[in-house]
Amino acid sequence: MADKKKKENKHISIVTKDSISFFEKYINNPSPTGFEWEGQRLWLDYLKPYVDETFTDNYGTAVGVINPQADYKVVIEAHADEISWFVNYITKDGLIYVIRNGGSDHQIAPSKKVNIHTDKGIVKAVFGWPAIHTRSGEKEEAPTLKNIFLDCGCISKEEVETLGIHVGCVVTYEDEFSILNNRYYVGRAMDNRAGGFMIAEVARLLKENNKKLPFGLYIVNSVQEEIGLRGAEMIAQRIKPNVAIVTDVTHDTQTPMINKITQGDLSSGGGPVLSYAPAVQINLNKLLVQVAEKNEIPFQRQASSRSTGTDTDAFAYSNGGVPSALISLPLRYMHTTVEMVHKEDVDNVIRLIYETLLNIEAGQDFRTFSN
């Protein structure tokens, strides 16, 4: 079967109206790296009817468990955190300079509206930028961390501090969920709350279809991926899984200014993306391919070189080595406020994870050979 074989049958949506209502609420709720707890509460509230128990760790990773007494443990995982900014310096005139919390893109910042999160509540602000009229005749200066700044309407440092703003306050963009041309889900933080949504939908399908798994299933929504896979590192040591299937986003490379020679040839609507990398265990990955082919789920392939750059790496190299694989969701405009994912890809990632779980046996050995 060709990786991009056209679907012969009409696509059948898996998500429901209630699912999308949760997805919208979940995307709109800010969950910056290190401050994910409100989003985790939303996610656990949605997940609880479909699992036997839940727990969280000290840094906020949230987990739902099916068959918690089982010895053989399978993880399906996504990360909950989104990129953001930290207040770093407040001028005497009441302007605010920032530093990154994760891979925030300074080039998209000018003229964006933001929420500054304080103990007193949300404070509204904007990323200011000099008007085009004032830049004429001079060399254009590009946005950098040294010249982008926030304006919250204050005229002094003291006034800013009175609002509850201090160095270390976290800052997120205002932009919210929408559906574009009935084809794409759009919003900030599709990377990777789309993943959290999809693994929760897998749990829902298992419950509603009355599927009984022969192993313990751990549905994991990790924190702090954007600053080095830290949440996954912590929870992997606690759960000690036998298998891990991670879902995250990858680049749709069909838009301008992306080099397919270096980034690969991947497209939204083309199906889930299966990765090839040292951390991706060979036989587990083969199982994903076999399940996709058997169930006529379209899929694409991606080579990830030394590392996947996702939580897959954290699980794979934990606990003496855990067979791990990555299912990626193609995404346009990563780390912007208009991240886009195709509705059919979301359905098909859910289908692929769900069907794969039904093809894993308790105690399954994924080693290529043994002594």
N, C-alpha and C positions, 0 to 999 in steps of 0.2 A: 504494500500500500504506500503510495507516495505521501510524504509528510503533509502536503498541502492539497490533497485530493478534495475536490469539491463534494460537498455533502449532497447525496442524492435524495435524502428524505428531508422534509420540512423540519426546521428546527423547532423543538418543543421547549418552552421556557420551564425552568425548574423553580425559579424564585416566585414567590407569591406577592400579592399586594401588601400583606402584613410584613413580609420580608423586606420589601423595598422601603416601607415606612420606617422600619428599624434602621436600615442601611443609611437612609437620609439623616436620621437623627444622630446616628453614630459618626458619620462623616462630619456633620456640622459641629459636633462637640469637640473642642480643642483637647488634644492629648500630647503636648510637647514632651520631648525626651526628658525624663526625670520627674515629670508632672502628669503622669498618665492616669491617675486614679479615677477621675470622673468618667472617662471613657471606659475604663475597666469595669466600673459598676454597671454601666449601661450594657456592656457586652455580657457580663455574668447574669444579669437579670434576664436577658434574652435567651441565654443558653440553659439556664437552670431547669426548665421543664423537660429537657432532652437528655439529661445526664443524671447519674446516681449521686454524685457529690461534687463539690467545688472547693478550691482553696486558693490562697494567694501567698506569695512569699514576701520577704521584708522590703523588696524594692518595687513591688506592685505587679509582677507577672501573675496573670490569672489563669487558672486551670479548671477545666471540667473533666470529670472522669466517668467512664462507663466501665462497669466490671472492675471496681477498684481492688478486689481481692485476688485477681488473676496474677500469676507469676510472670507471664510473658507480657511485655508492655510495648505498645505501639503509640508513637506520638504523631499527631498532625499539628503543624505549628505555623503561626504567622507572627508578625510583630505589630505592636499597638502604637508605637510612638511616631510622632511627626516632627519634621524639622521646624526650627523656630529661632528666636533671637534672645539674647540676654541684654538687659540694660547694663552698660559698662561704664558710662561717664555722663554726668549731668552738668551742663555748662551754667555759668552764673546767669545767663540770659534765659534759662529754662529749656534749652534744646538738649536732646538725648542721643548719645552715640551708643552703638550696639556692637556686640560680637556674636558669632554664630553659636547656635546650639544644634549641632548636626550640620549637614551639608547645605545650608541655606544659600540661595543664589542672590548675591548683591546686585546683579544686573536687573533683576525684575522688581527691586524694592521701590525706586522712586515713584511717587504718586499713589502708592498702595495704602489702603486703610488697614489699621491694626488694632488689636486688643492688647493692652498691657495688663497682665494679671497681678493683682495686688491683694493683700489681706483684707482690704476694704472693698474689693470687688473689681470689676473690669473698668479700666480707664481707656477711653478712645483716643487714638492718635493717628497721625499720617506720616509717611515717609515724605519729607519735603524735598524739593528740587528746584534749582533756579529756573525761572521762565526763559523760554527760547529767546525772547527779546533781549535779555540781559547778557546772552552769551555770544551775540553777533560780533564778528570781527576778532574774536579770540579763538584760540585753539580749543576744540571741544574736549571736555574732561569727562571720561567715562565714569560710571558709578563704581566706587570701590568701598571697602570697609572703612577707609579713612575719611570719606566725604558724604556717605549717606547718614541721615540723621532723622530722628523723630521729633515731631512738633505736636504737643498735646494741648496747645492753646495757652500755655503758661508764659509768663514774662520774667520769671526768676527761678533759681534753684529751689528756694524755700517754698514757692508755690507748688512746684512739682512734687516736692517731698510731702507737702500737706495732703496731696491726693493719695498718698500711700506708696508712691513710686520710690524705689531705692535700687541701688546697684544689686544686680542679681534677679530682679523681677524678669519673668519670662514674657515674651511677646509673640503673638501669633497673628496671622492674617485673618481678615473677616470672611473671606470668600466661602460660599456655601454650595451645597449639592444641587445639581440640575441634571436634566436629561436632554441631550442634544440630538435632534432629528430622530427621536425614538430609537436611536442606535447606540449612543455612547452615554455612560454615566460620567459626569464631569464634577470635579471638585478638588479642593486641596486635601492632601492626606489620603488619596487613593493608595498611595505608597505609605503604609501598607494596610490601612484599615479595610481595604477591599479583601485582603487576605484573611483578616479576622472575621469578616462577614462570611466568606466562603467556607471556612472550617466550621463555623457555627451552623451553616446551612447543611453541611454534611451530617452533623449531629442530629439536626431536625429530621432529615430524610431517614436516617437509621431508626429513629424513634417512630416516625409516622408509618414507615414500611415494616415495622416490627421485626427488624433484623437483629439477630442474636450473634454477637461476635465471640469467637473462642479465645479472646485475649482481652487484656485491659487496654482501653483506648483513652489516651490523654490528649484532650483538645487544649492546646497551649497558645496563649496570647502573650508573647514576651514583650518586655520593656527594653528600652535603651539599645535597640539595634543600630540606630543611626549614628551612634558614637563608638561602634566597635563590637557589636554582637554581645553586649555584656549581659543582658537579661537572659539570653539563651544559654550562655555559659553557666550562669547560676542555676537555672532550673534544670538543665541537663544533669548536673551533679546531684540534684535532689531526687529527680524521678528515676534516673538510671535506666533509660529505655533500652529495649532490644532492637528497635527499628524507629527511624524518624523520617517522616515525609514533611518537607517544609514547602510553604508557598510564599512567594514574594512577587514583586513586579520586575519586568525587564523592559528594555527599550523597543518600542515600535520604531523601526528604522526607515519607514517609508516617507517621512516628512523631510523638508529641505534641510541642508547643512549637516546631514548625518552621513558618514562614510561607511557604506556596507562592507568595504574591504576590511575595516577594523572592527565594526560593530555587528556584522552579520546581517542577514536578510530576514527580518521578522516583521510581521504585520498584524495589526489589530484585526480581529475577525478570522484570523488563520488558525486559531485554536491555542490550547495550552502549549507552553514551551518547555521541552525537556532538555536539561543541561548535561554537558559532558565536561567533567573536571575531576581532578584527583580525589576530591572529597565525596564525589557522587559514587556510591557503591555500584559496581558493575551489574550484579545480578538483580538488585532492587530496581535499578534503572531499566533493565530488560523486562522486568515484570510490568512496569508502567507502560512500556511500548506495547507489550502483548495485550494488556488490558485495553489500551486505546484502540488497537487494531480490532480486537474481538468485538468491542462495543461501538465501533464506527465513530469514535471520537476523533475529530481532526486534531493534529498536533504538529508542532514545529520543533526544530532542534537548534541548540545553541552550544557553541564551544566556549568554555569559561576560563581556559588556561590554568594558571596556578591556583586560583581560588574562585569561588562563586561570588564572594563579597556579600553573602547572605548568612542567615542563621544556620544554614546547612553546614557550614564549616565548623561552627561551634559544637553542634551535635555530633558531627562525624568524628571529631578528634577528642571527644570526651570519653571518660569511663573505659579507657583502653581501646576505644574504637567502636562506634555505633553505625551499622549500615544505614546510610542516609541518602536521600535523593531530593531533588528540587523540581517543583512544578511552578513555572513562572507565568504570570499574567502580562501579556503585552500592554504597554502603557505609553501614551504620547505625553510629551512635555513634562518629564519627571522633575520633581523638586520645583515646580511652579505652582501657582494657585489654580491652574486649569488642567490638571492631570485628567486624562481621558482613558477609559477602558471600555471595550466593546461588550455589550450585553451578552452576546452569544459566547464570548470567551469566558465570562464569569460563570455562566451555566456549565460550560464544558470543563472548566477546572473543578467545579463542584462534582460533576459526574465522574471525572477521572479519579479523584480522591476516593469518592464513595465506592466505585466499582473495584478499585484496587484493594480497599480494606476487606471487601468480600472475597478477595482472592489470596489473603494472607492467612496462613495456618498458625495455630499456637505452636511455639517452639521452632518455627521455621528457621532453617540455617541458610544464610545467604552467601556463605563462603564459596569461592570458586573451587577450592579443593581443601581437603583436610588430611592429616596424617593417619 
